[in-house]
Amino acid sequence: MAIEPSKASRLGLLDPMRGLLALCVAVYHLSIWFDLWPSGSGQNMAAARLGNYGVSAFFILSGFVLFRTTPWSRLQKVGLGRFWLRRFLRLAPVFYLLCAVNVVFHLGMGPYPTWLRILQNLTLTFGVIQPNLALVTGGWYVGLVALLYLAYPALAWLREKGGLAFLILLALGLWVWSLPSTLHEVMAQAQGYRFHTYVLAPNQVFLLAWGALLAGLHATTEKRLEPKVALLLALPLVWLLVRPSPQFYDHLEAITGWIRYRYLLVVTGLVALAAVTRDGEPGWAGRALSRLGAWSYGLYLLHPFTMKLVAPHWTGRLGFSLALGLAILGAALLHRWIEEPIGRLGRADGGGAKAD
């Protein structure tokens, strides 16, 4: 999602993968909101896994790209102030715009917008308190990634000193921190509070560390797979995500318990395959997905708004198609008129690798 397109970040098939992930998240949410498939059906379960674990994959991608492209030596060269400014300019403008639309038009996305909550969203500090205090649907991702950006200089320095051993300890330690939440605490809550518990930092930030560990491993070898080989290896992993068993009706059942970690290993494997694929000239499908990847942040945040726009007038497959099409179009416009110009502003000091 919040990943800048750049030569440094275009590692293997990560750009097309980013586009696919954004599409999976949007299709999942819109299919639920427009009631395309009955609960427990094969299509419903596949969409739920692809959508929910698509967000998880974005966390892994965020950790991977940042740690792979922005080592401590680069931070020293760029400066911490410039680093934080760039990251802020990448996250905040689109997020601020859509939060303002929600508040001004009373769309009811997120909690009631008290002045304190507005301040928490303006400072991007809501991730420390409760990620679901975001004033836009899906904004919990933004709050947690903002925590990564804040802490990253210290993490980059520790990686410089501790090497791969530090990344292994970080990934294992944060994973252990997630165990109580994933295995017990989410489903122990009353129905209306389960997702609030699911999005808390202990249950999510280990994914950023998994991405960081992938980055460390990626840097140890120059060996790369041919795209066709990587795609063949990815097919059984994708099948594990979309197969119609085990059946579930409550989607939180598919993203909690030990089964969550099994699926997370699957999506980690998919990110790793995308990262170790040899760069090559993409076909038309690859170019389209790469372009969608550049729009992924806007698509992720915007598709709930197009649902609000379309749902009062059209339902079913027609409403779903219109909402998805408008979300893609809107994401392209946001990228063209907001993300790209502000990104150039953040890079005004002159080039260099750009990361999530």
C-alpha positions in Angstrom: 0.0 0.0 0.0 2.0 3.0 1.2 5.0 2.1 -0.9 6.6 4.6 -3.4 7.3 3.3 -6.9 11.0 3.5 -7.5 13.9 1.6 -9.0 14.9 0.5 -5.5 11.5 -0.8 -4.5 10.8 -2.6 -7.8 12.4 -5.8 -6.7 11.3 -8.8 -8.7 7.5 -9.1 -8.8 6.8 -6.9 -5.8 5.1 -4.2 -7.9 2.6 -6.6 -9.6 2.1 -8.4 -6.3 1.2 -5.1 -4.6 -1.4 -4.5 -7.2 -2.9 -7.9 -6.7 -3.0 -7.5 -3.0 -4.8 -4.1 -3.2 -7.3 -5.7 -5.6 -7.9 -8.6 -3.2 -8.6 -6.3 -0.2 -11.0 -4.2 -2.2 -12.8 -7.2 -3.8 -13.2 -8.8 -0.3 -14.7 -5.7 1.3 -17.0 -4.8 -1.6 -18.2 -8.4 -2.0 -19.3 -8.4 1.7 -20.9 -5.0 1.5 -22.8 -5.8 -1.7 -23.6 -9.3 -0.5 -22.3 -11.1 -3.5 -21.8 -14.6 -2.0 -23.5 -16.3 0.9 -21.5 -16.8 4.1 -19.7 -20.1 4.2 -19.6 -20.5 0.4 -16.4 -21.2 -1.4 -16.2 -17.8 -3.0 -17.0 -16.0 0.3 -14.2 -18.0 2.2 -11.7 -17.4 -0.6 -12.4 -13.7 -0.7 -12.1 -13.5 3.1 -8.7 -15.2 3.2 -7.3 -13.3 0.2 -8.6 -10.0 1.6 -7.5 -10.4 5.2 -4.2 -12.0 4.5 -3.7 -9.5 1.7 -3.5 -6.8 4.4 -1.1 -9.0 6.4 1.1 -9.4 3.2 1.2 -5.6 3.0 2.6 -5.4 6.5 5.3 -8.0 5.5 6.0 -6.0 2.3 6.3 -2.8 4.2 8.9 -4.3 6.5 10.8 -5.9 3.6 11.0 -2.9 1.4 12.0 -0.4 4.2 14.7 -2.7 5.6 16.0 -3.7 2.2 16.3 -0.2 0.7 17.1 2.0 3.7 20.0 0.7 5.7 21.6 2.7 8.6 24.2 4.1 6.2 21.5 5.6 4.0 19.8 7.1 7.0 23.0 8.8 8.1 23.3 10.3 4.6 19.7 11.4 4.3 19.3 12.5 7.9 16.5 11.5 10.3 14.5 14.7 9.7 14.4 14.1 5.9 13.6 10.4 6.5 10.7 11.2 8.7 9.4 14.0 6.5 9.4 11.7 3.5 7.5 9.0 5.4 5.0 11.5 6.7 4.4 12.9 3.2 3.9 9.4 1.9 1.3 8.5 4.5 -0.5 11.7 5.6 -1.9 13.6 2.6 -4.3 11.0 1.2 -5.1 9.9 4.7 -5.9 13.4 5.8 -8.0 14.1 2.7 -10.2 11.0 3.2 -10.5 11.6 6.9 -11.7 15.1 6.2 -14.3 13.8 3.6 -15.6 11.4 6.3 -15.9 14.0 8.9 -17.3 16.8 6.7 -20.0 14.6 5.1 -20.8 12.6 8.3 -20.1 9.2 6.6 -19.7 7.3 9.9 -16.4 5.7 9.2 -14.6 5.0 12.4 -15.5 6.5 15.8 -17.3 9.7 16.4 -14.8 12.6 15.5 -14.2 14.3 18.8 -11.5 17.0 18.8 -9.2 14.6 20.7 -9.6 11.9 18.0 -9.1 14.4 15.2 -5.8 15.4 16.9 -4.8 11.7 17.3 -5.4 11.3 13.5 -3.6 14.5 12.6 -0.5 13.4 14.5 -0.8 9.7 13.4 -0.5 8.7 17.0 -3.8 6.7 17.2 -1.9 3.5 16.4 -0.3 3.7 19.9 -3.7 4.0 21.6 -6.1 2.0 19.4 -5.6 1.6 15.7 -9.4 1.6 15.1 -9.5 5.2 16.2 -8.7 6.0 12.6 -11.3 8.3 11.1 -11.4 6.3 7.9 -12.2 2.6 7.3 -9.0 0.6 7.1 -6.9 3.4 8.6 -5.7 1.1 11.3 -3.0 0.0 8.9 -1.8 3.6 8.6 -1.5 4.0 12.4 0.6 0.9 12.7 2.9 1.7 9.8 3.4 5.1 11.3 4.8 3.4 14.4 7.3 1.5 12.2 8.5 4.8 10.6 8.9 6.4 14.0 10.9 3.5 15.4 12.8 2.6 12.2 16.1 4.7 12.8 16.7 2.8 16.1 15.9 -0.5 14.4 18.2 0.3 11.4 21.0 1.1 13.9 20.5 -2.2 15.8 20.4 -4.1 12.5 23.7 -2.5 11.5 25.3 -3.6 14.8 23.5 -7.0 15.2 23.2 -8.1 11.6 21.0 -11.0 10.7 21.0 -12.3 14.3 19.2 -9.1 15.4 16.5 -9.5 12.7 15.9 -13.2 13.7 15.6 -12.2 17.4 13.3 -9.3 16.5 11.0 -11.5 14.3 10.8 -14.3 17.0 10.4 -11.9 19.9 7.5 -10.0 18.3 5.9 -13.2 17.1 5.9 -14.5 20.7 4.3 -11.2 21.8 1.5 -11.9 19.3 0.6 -15.4 20.7 -1.8 -14.4 23.5 -3.8 -12.1 21.3 -4.0 -14.4 18.3 -4.7 -17.6 20.2 -7.0 -16.3 23.0 -7.7 -12.6 23.4 -9.4 -11.8 20.1 -12.1 -14.4 20.3 -12.5 -14.0 24.1 -13.9 -10.5 23.5 -17.6 -9.7 23.0 -18.6 -9.8 19.3 -18.4 -6.1 18.8 -14.9 -5.8 20.3 -13.1 -8.6 18.6 -11.8 -6.7 15.6 -10.7 -3.9 17.8 -8.5 -6.4 19.6 -7.3 -8.0 16.4 -5.9 -4.8 15.0 -3.8 -3.9 18.2 -0.1 -3.6 17.8 0.8 -6.9 19.6 -1.2 -8.8 17.0 0.3 -7.1 13.9 3.7 -5.6 14.2 5.5 -8.9 14.1 4.6 -9.0 10.5 6.8 -6.0 9.9 9.6 -7.8 11.6 9.0 -10.9 9.4 9.4 -8.6 6.4 12.6 -7.2 7.9 14.0 -10.7 8.3 13.1 -11.5 4.6 15.0 -8.4 3.7 18.1 -9.6 5.6 17.9 -13.0 4.0 17.4 -11.4 0.5 20.5 -9.4 0.9 22.7 -12.5 1.6 22.3 -13.9 -2.0 22.2 -12.6 -5.5 20.5 -15.8 -6.8 17.1 -15.0 -8.5 14.3 -17.1 -9.9 12.9 -16.8 -13.4 9.4 -15.3 -13.4 7.8 -18.5 -14.8 9.4 -20.7 -12.2 8.3 -18.3 -9.4 4.8 -18.3 -10.6 4.7 -22.1 -10.7 6.0 -22.3 -7.2 3.4 -19.8 -6.1 0.4 -21.8 -7.4 0.2 -24.3 -4.6 0.6 -21.5 -2.0 -2.3 -19.6 -3.6 -4.4 -22.8 -3.6 -3.9 -23.1 0.2 -5.4 -19.7 0.6 -8.4 -20.2 -1.7 -9.3 -23.8 -1.2 -12.9 -24.3 0.3 -11.8 -26.0 3.5 -11.9 -25.7 6.4 -15.3 -24.1 6.2 -16.0 -21.0 8.4 -18.8 -18.5 8.7 -17.2 -16.0 11.1 -14.3 -14.5 9.2 -12.4 -13.8 12.4 -12.1 -17.6 12.8 -9.9 -17.6 9.7 -7.5 -15.0 11.1 -7.1 -16.2 14.7 -5.7 -19.3 16.4 -2.9 -21.4 15.1 -4.5 -21.5 11.6 -3.6 -17.8 11.3 0.1 -18.5 11.6 -0.1 -21.3 9.0 -1.7 -18.9 6.5 0.8 -16.2 7.4 3.6 -18.6 6.5 1.9 -19.1 3.1 1.7 -15.3 2.4 5.3 -14.8 3.7 6.3 -17.5 1.2 4.5 -15.6 -1.6 6.2 -12.3 -0.7 9.5 -14.1 -0.6 8.9 -15.6 -4.1 8.0 -12.2 -5.5 11.1 -10.7 -4.0 13.6 -13.3 -5.3 12.2 -13.3 -8.8 14.5 -11.9 -11.5 13.7 -8.5 -12.9 12.5 -8.7 -16.4 10.4 -6.9 -19.0 6.8 -7.4 -17.9 4.0 -8.2 -20.2 0.8 -6.2 -20.4 -0.7 -7.9 -17.4 2.5 -7.2 -15.4 2.4 -3.6 -16.4 -1.2 -3.2 -15.5 -0.7 -4.8 -12.1 2.4 -2.7 -11.5 0.4 0.4 -12.2 -2.3 -0.8 -9.9 0.4 -1.4 -7.3 1.4 2.3 -7.6 -2.2 3.2 -6.8 -2.6 0.6 -4.0 -2.6 3.0 -1.1 -5.4 5.1 -2.6 -7.3 2.0 -3.6 -7.1 0.6 -0.1 -8.4 3.8 1.6 -10.8 4.9 -1.1 -12.9 1.8 -1.8 -15.1 2.2 1.3 -16.0 5.7 0.1 -17.1 4.5 -3.4 -19.2 1.9 -1.6 -20.9 4.6 0.3 -21.5 6.5 -3.0 -22.8 3.6 -5.0 -24.7 1.4 -2.4 -27.8 3.7 -2.0 -28.5 3.5 -5.8 -27.2 0.1 -7.0 -26.8 -3.3 -5.3 -25.5 -6.7 -6.2 -23.0 -7.3 -8.9 -23.7 -4.0 -10.7 -23.1 -2.0 -7.5 -20.0 -4.1 -6.7 -18.6 -3.4 -10.2 -19.3 0.3 -10.1 -17.8 0.7 -6.7 -14.7 -1.2 -7.6 -14.3 0.7 -10.9 -14.7 4.1 -9.3 -12.2 3.1 -6.5 -9.6 2.2 -9.1 -10.2 5.4 -11.0 -10.2 7.5 -7.9 -7.0 5.8 -6.7 -5.3 6.7 -10.1 -6.3 10.3 -9.7 -5.1 10.5 -6.1 -1.8 9.1 -7.2 -1.5 11.4 -10.2 -2.6 14.7 -8.4 -1.5 14.1 -4.8 0.9 11.3 -4.2 3.2 11.9 -7.1 3.6 15.7 -6.7 4.0 15.4 -2.9 6.5 12.6 -3.4 8.6 14.8 -5.6 8.4 17.5 -2.9 9.8 15.0 -0.4 12.6 14.0 -2.7 13.6 17.6 -3.5 17.0 17.1 -1.9 18.0 15.0 -4.8 17.2 11.4 -5.5 18.1 8.2 -3.7 16.3 5.0 -3.0 12.7 5.3 -1.8 11.0 2.8 0.4 7.7 2.0 2.1 
